[in-house]
Amino acid sequence: MVVLGSLSQIKPSLPIPTNSSSFSSSSSSSCSNPSQKGLITKRRAILFGPAAVVASLLHFYNPISSLNLALAQQQQKDELQQEEDRAVNLFQETSPSVVYIKDIEIDKSLKGSPNAVLQSEDESTKVEGTGSGFIWDKFGHIVTNYHVVAKLATDQTGLQRCKVYMVDARGNGFSSEGKIVGLDAGRDLAVLKVDVEGHELKPVVLGTSSDLHVGQSCFAIGNPYGYENTLTTGVVSGLGREIPSPNGNAIKGAIQTDAAINAGNSGGPLIDSYGHVIGVNTATFTRKGSGVSSGVNFAIPIDSVVRTVPYLIVYGTPYSNRF
């Protein structure tokens, strides 16, 4: 009965406010009665409570918001797919220009044979080391590191050979003996020549190292630990580094990268996102006793290679050694 009486008294005491002053007076008169204040609060809760729930549900199930989220997720997925496709296409385009080099010691019985490398069986051949290289031109010139072919370069027995494994432009694999054309121990570079009769080679596309930037993507292709055609990815971590060469001189302007370079990668190309060679992979810092790359790896800048290789092909030695 008290509630009903209160409700009957509230009706005439709550005029519809027409301005700020009437709303203020209405509020003061309604607040004079505590029971009236409680009823008003409850009625407001009843009126506005369901509306707030509906509004929050509409916001949560907003079809426009859900559509935008779905589009953003699809765009991110497409971008990731495009990035993967670029890496796959880059490898497919450039890997035929990368070669696998084996340093071997032939049997003494084959020492005088001109085809000793081809006649020797892999099972009976002593493999002294492995490395990588890349096809410089269609005439069969192969660029690699000096330290990859150092045993052949300093051989006194006549038993050391280099066997080069490659594929031609049609994807057919073949092997040939690699003969030294030129050496530059000071820059850790060497040029081999292979017989390509009956095969058309696919030379690399040369880029430039003069406009590289720290942070840009790069890719290394080689044969680490004898695993042929291995692709590793990373970024240019630093520029203008100085590393030692096989003869103790300093190689200046080296490119630092975190793309994995391990034993067997030496001599292979470092490639930019366009598939252009920007360096020759040559060295890595390893944790003592582990032999595992620490992620601090180096490549000889291609601009230095471009200045040196033509002299090695024509004269057999770098320009500085001829005078």
Secondary structure, DSSP 8 states (H G I E B T S, - for coil): -HHHHHHHHHTTT-----SHHHHHHHHHHHHTSHHHHHHHHHHHHHHHHHHHHHHHHHHHT-HHHHHHHHHHHHHHHHHHHHHHHHHHHHHHHHGGGEEEEEEEE--GGGTT-TTHHHHS-TTTSEEEEEEEEEE-STT-EEEE-GGGSHHHHT-SSS-EEEEEEEE-TTS-EEEEE-EEEEEETTTTEEEEE---TT------EE--STT--TT-EEEEEE-GGG-SSEEEEEEEEEEEEEEE-TTS-EEEEEEEE-S---TT-TT-EEE-TTSEEEEEEEEEEE-TTT--EEEEEEEEEHHHHHHHHHHHHHHSS-GGGG-
